[in-house]
């Protein structure tokens, strides 16, 4: 009941945010004034996301270390990690390829020629310092360090039990803090929507309507593909999974932040049920390796920019771009607009106008909402499937916890 209430309040916050943003845009049409007002409004969103970022590094570290250490031996880590990576790579390729196919069929960038800004990109795998990685919220680096830490702890056996127990208790404290932060989600959602509409105006939804509709249609196709793949491995339980992740899906959609949806996704997966061991190991990895919505967006947006400038890319160039994105996107953090950095790097690599980035920056808030929600679906399915492969789901998968207890 509490979960449903929060979902409803978040949705109401979205609608109120759109209404307030529209009113502000009408009352203060001057762009500079609107930008100033939006800056004050967005303070609430900034505070919320900063609070999330404050706990996401220790949350990922503690849950992943405990998950790896509880595997018991390095063979289990390698086996489960290998299965997870197989799913992640396959899903990433499907997402990138589907984005490439859909943007070439729909061609949303035809007859557009608008100027846009540049950006630089940097992706990192191995951290120079574990403390630096956590301070900068470099999720991929944290995952790498946590895997080494967890494997080492598992190999030490009883000698590391005390450390693992402390880390496990720490994760519970952080999860409790996360619950407090989540209570602020409706305010953050309201502020995010109000600030965007205040500066852009409601017309932004019409101006780029074609691109938005076609991208969301493509995401819908990807959702269908993911659900079908989930059905092949989970059977009817996939429909219960989709029902359970409605709240993190809506939270990710509203805030455009995968990090904000992470703790709620963990809680909902336990209700499927999937074991904490699998969730703690697979889900954090998914946030670095399995961003299906972001993957699709990278190919879709990059080709869209090429179309807007009437630049023709050969099939070979597009396939090469897909493979490059497959690698560079693995450094994406689960935070708003991280995809723009990867796209900017791709534009430079393939000599496409870097100014084209501005075309999507204006509406990125609305695009990020869809791709973030898709990331939630993809990571939830991946975790549930790996749990099934490992036999780490209850025999009565798909049966509510209350029914199992009875």
C-alpha positions in Angstrom: 0.0 0.0 0.0 2.8 2.4 0.9 4.5 1.6 -2.4 1.4 2.3 -4.4 0.9 5.6 -2.5 4.4 6.8 -3.3 3.9 5.9 -7.0 0.7 7.9 -7.1 2.3 10.9 -5.4 5.2 10.8 -7.8 2.8 10.8 -10.8 0.9 13.7 -9.2 4.2 15.5 -8.8 4.9 15.1 -12.5 1.6 16.6 -13.5 1.9 19.5 -11.0 5.4 20.2 -12.3 4.2 20.4 -15.9 1.4 22.8 -14.8 3.6 25.0 -12.7 6.3 25.1 -15.4 3.8 26.1 -18.0 2.4 28.9 -15.7 6.0 30.2 -15.0 6.8 30.2 -18.7 3.7 32.2 -19.5 4.2 34.7 -16.7 7.9 35.2 -17.3 8.5 34.7 -21.1 11.9 36.5 -21.0 14.5 33.6 -21.5 16.9 35.0 -18.9 14.2 35.5 -16.3 12.8 32.0 -17.0 16.3 30.5 -16.7 16.8 32.2 -13.4 13.4 31.0 -12.0 14.1 27.5 -13.3 17.5 27.5 -11.5 15.8 28.2 -8.2 13.1 25.5 -8.8 15.7 22.9 -9.9 17.5 23.3 -6.6 15.1 20.7 -5.1 16.0 18.2 -7.9 19.7 18.9 -7.4 19.5 18.3 -3.7 17.6 15.0 -4.2 20.1 13.7 -6.8 23.0 14.8 -4.7 21.6 12.9 -1.8 21.2 9.9 -4.0 24.8 10.2 -5.2 25.9 10.6 -1.6 24.9 7.0 -0.8 25.1 5.3 -4.2 28.9 4.5 -4.0 28.8 3.0 -0.6 25.6 1.2 -1.4 27.0 -0.4 -4.6 30.3 -1.2 -2.8 28.7 -2.9 0.3 26.0 -4.8 -1.6 28.4 -6.1 -4.3 31.2 -7.0 -1.8 28.7 -8.9 0.4 27.1 -10.6 -2.7 30.5 -11.7 -4.0 31.8 -12.8 -0.6 28.7 -14.9 0.0 29.2 -16.8 -3.2 31.7 -18.8 -1.1 34.3 -19.5 -3.8 35.8 -17.8 -6.9 34.3 -20.5 -9.2 30.8 -19.3 -8.3 31.8 -15.7 -8.9 33.3 -16.6 -12.3 30.3 -18.7 -13.2 27.6 -16.2 -12.3 29.7 -13.3 -13.6 30.2 -15.1 -16.9 26.4 -15.7 -17.2 25.7 -12.1 -16.4 28.1 -10.8 -18.9 26.8 -13.1 -21.6 23.3 -11.7 -21.0 24.6 -8.1 -20.8 26.6 -8.2 -24.0 23.7 -9.9 -25.9 21.2 -7.4 -24.6 23.5 -4.5 -25.4 24.1 -5.7 -29.0 20.3 -6.1 -29.5 19.6 -2.7 -28.1 22.3 -1.0 -30.2 21.2 -2.8 -33.4 17.5 -2.2 -32.8 18.2 1.5 -32.3 20.2 1.5 -35.6 17.5 -0.2 -37.5 14.6 1.9 -36.1 16.4 5.3 -36.8 17.1 4.2 -40.4 13.5 3.2 -40.9 11.8 6.1 -39.2 14.5 8.7 -40.2 13.5 11.5 -37.7 16.4 13.7 -38.7 15.5 14.1 -42.3 15.2 17.8 -43.5 16.5 19.2 -40.2 19.6 21.4 -40.0 20.1 23.0 -36.6 23.3 24.1 -34.9 24.4 22.2 -31.7 27.3 22.2 -29.1 30.3 20.0 -28.5 31.4 18.0 -25.5 34.3 15.7 -24.5 34.2 12.2 -23.2 36.1 10.1 -20.8 35.4 6.5 -19.8 37.3 4.7 -17.1 37.6 1.1 -16.1 40.3 0.5 -13.5 40.4 3.1 -10.7 43.7 4.9 -9.8 42.3 5.0 -6.3 39.3 3.2 -4.7 38.6 6.4 -2.7 38.8 8.6 -5.8 36.3 6.2 -7.6 33.8 6.5 -4.7 34.3 10.2 -4.4 33.6 10.8 -8.1 30.8 8.1 -8.2 32.6 6.2 -11.0 30.2 3.3 -10.9 32.2 1.1 -13.2 35.4 1.6 -11.2 33.6 0.9 -8.0 32.3 -2.4 -9.5 35.8 -3.4 -10.5 37.2 -2.6 -7.0 34.3 -4.3 -5.3 34.7 -7.5 -7.4 38.4 -7.7 -6.4 37.6 -7.0 -2.7 34.7 -9.5 -2.7 36.7 -12.3 -4.4 39.7 -11.7 -2.0 37.4 -11.8 1.0 35.7 -15.0 -0.2 39.1 -16.7 -0.7 40.1 -15.8 2.9 37.1 -17.7 4.3 36.7 -17.4 8.0 39.5 -14.8 8.4 37.4 -12.3 6.5 34.0 -13.1 8.2 34.3 -10.2 10.6 35.0 -7.6 7.8 32.1 -9.0 5.7 29.7 -8.8 8.6 30.6 -5.2 9.2 30.1 -4.4 5.5 26.8 -6.2 5.5 25.6 -4.2 8.5 26.8 -1.0 6.9 24.7 -1.8 3.8 21.6 -2.1 5.9 22.3 1.3 7.4 22.8 2.8 4.0 19.6 1.2 2.8 17.8 2.8 5.7 19.2 6.2 4.8 18.1 5.5 1.2 14.5 5.0 2.4 14.6 8.5 4.0 15.8 10.0 0.8 13.2 8.2 -1.3 10.5 10.0 0.6 11.7 13.2 -1.1 11.2 11.8 -4.6 7.8 13.4 -5.4 9.3 16.9 -4.6 12.3 16.2 -6.8 10.1 15.0 -9.7 7.9 18.1 -9.4 10.9 20.4 -9.5 12.5 18.6 -12.4 9.4 18.9 -14.6 8.6 22.5 -13.5 12.2 23.7 -14.2 12.3 22.1 -17.7 8.9 23.5 -18.8 9.7 26.9 -17.4 12.7 27.4 -19.6 11.6 25.3 -22.6 7.9 26.0 -22.6 5.2 23.4 -23.3 6.0 23.9 -27.0 9.2 21.9 -26.6 6.9 18.8 -26.7 5.5 19.8 -30.0 8.7 21.2 -31.6 10.5 17.9 -31.3 7.4 15.8 -31.2 8.4 13.7 -34.2 11.7 12.7 -32.7 10.2 12.1 -29.3 7.3 9.9 -30.6 9.6 7.9 -32.9 12.1 7.3 -30.1 9.5 6.2 -27.7 8.0 4.0 -30.3 11.4 2.4 -30.7 11.7 2.0 -27.0 8.3 0.3 -27.0 9.7 -2.2 -29.5 12.7 -2.8 -27.3 10.4 -3.3 -24.2 8.5 -6.0 -26.2 11.8 -7.7 -27.2 13.0 -7.7 -23.6 9.7 -9.1 -22.3 9.6 -11.8 -24.9 13.2 -12.8 -24.0 12.3 -12.7 -20.3 9.3 -15.0 -21.0 11.5 -17.5 -22.7 13.5 -17.9 -19.5 11.0 -17.0 -16.8 7.7 -18.1 -18.2 4.6 -16.4 -16.8 6.7 -15.1 -13.9 7.9 -12.3 -16.2 4.5 -10.7 -16.0 4.7 -10.6 -12.1 8.2 -9.1 -12.5 6.8 -6.3 -14.7 4.1 -5.7 -12.2 6.6 -5.5 -9.3 8.9 -3.0 -11.0 6.2 -0.5 -11.7 7.5 1.8 -8.9 11.2 1.8 -9.8 10.1 2.1 -13.5 8.1 5.2 -12.7 10.7 6.6 -10.4 13.4 6.2 -13.1 11.2 7.7 -15.7 10.3 10.7 -13.5 13.8 11.5 -12.3 15.7 10.4 -15.3 18.2 8.8 -12.9 18.9 5.0 -12.7 20.6 5.6 -9.4 17.3 6.9 -7.9 15.6 3.7 -8.9 18.3 1.4 -7.8 17.3 0.8 -4.1 13.6 0.3 -5.0 14.5 -2.1 -7.7 16.5 -4.2 -5.3 13.6 -4.4 -2.9 11.1 -5.3 -5.6 13.3 -8.1 -7.0 13.3 -9.7 -3.6 9.6 -10.0 -3.8 9.7 -11.9 -7.1 11.5 -13.7 -5.3 15.2 -13.6 -6.3 17.9 -14.2 -3.6 19.7 -11.3 -2.2 23.0 -12.9 -3.2 22.1 -12.8 -6.9 20.6 -9.3 -6.6 23.6 -7.9 -4.8 26.0 -9.3 -7.4 24.1 -8.9 -10.7 22.2 -5.6 -10.3 25.2 -3.4 -9.6 27.0 -4.9 -12.6 24.0 -4.2 -14.7 24.2 -0.5 -13.9 27.6 -0.4 -15.7 27.1 -3.1 -18.4 23.4 -3.4 -19.1 22.0 0.0 -19.9 19.6 -1.2 -22.7 17.7 2.1 -23.0 20.9 4.2 -23.1 22.4 1.8 -25.6 19.5 2.2 -28.0 19.6 6.0 -27.5 23.3 6.2 -28.5 22.8 4.7 -32.0 19.4 6.4 -32.4 20.6 9.9 -31.5 23.9 9.7 -33.3 22.4 8.7 -36.6 19.6 11.3 -36.1 22.3 14.0 -35.9 23.9 12.7 -39.1 20.5 12.7 -40.8 19.9 16.3 -39.6 23.0 17.4 -41.4 22.3 15.3 -44.4 25.4 13.2 -43.8 25.2 9.8 -45.3 26.9 7.0 -43.4 27.6 3.7 -45.1 26.5 0.4 -43.6 30.1 -0.4 -42.7 30.4 2.9 -40.9 27.2 2.3 -39.0 28.3 -1.2 -37.9 31.7 0.2 -36.8 29.9 2.9 -34.9 27.8 0.2 -33.2 30.9 -1.7 -32.1 32.6 1.5 -30.8 29.5 2.4 -28.8 29.5 -1.1 -27.4 32.8 -0.4 -25.8 32.5 3.3 -24.9 29.1 3.1 -23.4 30.3 0.7 -20.7 31.7 3.7 -18.9 28.3 5.3 -18.7 27.2 6.2 -15.2 23.5 5.7 -14.2 22.9 9.4 -13.9 21.0 12.0 -16.0 22.6 12.9 -19.4 25.5 10.5 -19.1 24.6 9.3 -22.6 25.4 12.7 -24.1 29.1 12.3 -23.2 29.3 9.0 -25.1 27.4 10.5 -28.1 29.7 13.5 -28.1 32.7 11.2 -28.2 31.1 9.2 -31.1 30.5 12.4 -33.1 34.2 13.3 -32.9 35.3 9.8 -33.8 33.2 9.7 -37.0 33.7 13.4 -37.9 30.1 14.3 -37.4 29.3 17.9 -36.4 29.8 18.2 -32.7 27.3 21.1 -32.7 24.6 18.5 -33.4 24.6 17.7 -29.7 22.6 20.8 -29.0 19.7 19.5 -31.0 19.1 16.7 -28.4 20.3 18.6 -25.3 17.2 20.8 -25.5 14.9 17.8 -25.1 17.2 15.4 -23.3 15.2 15.5 -20.1 12.3 13.9 -21.8 14.5 11.4 -23.7 16.4 10.5 -20.6 13.2 9.6 -18.8 12.4 6.9 -21.3 15.8 5.4 -21.6 16.3 5.4 -17.9 13.0 3.5 -17.3 14.1 1.1 -20.0 17.4 0.5 -18.1 15.3 -0.5 -15.1 13.4 -3.1 -17.1 16.5 -4.5 -18.6 18.4 -4.8 -15.4 15.5 -6.3 -13.6 15.0 -8.9 -16.3 18.7 -9.7 -16.3 18.8 -10.2 -12.5 15.7 -12.4 -12.5 17.0 -14.6 -15.4 20.5 -15.1 -13.8 18.6 -16.0 -10.6 16.7 -18.6 -12.5 19.8 -20.0 -14.2 21.5 -20.3 -10.8 18.5 -21.8 -9.1 18.4 -18.8 -6.7 14.7 -18.1 -7.0 12.0 -19.8 -4.9 10.4 -22.9 -6.4 7.2 -21.0 -6.5 8.5 -18.1 -8.6 5.6 -15.9 -9.5 3.7 -16.6 -6.3 3.4 -13.7 -3.9 5.4 -13.9 -0.7 2.3 -13.9 1.4 1.0 -17.0 -0.4 4.4 -18.8 0.0 4.3 -18.1 3.8 0.8 -19.5 4.0 
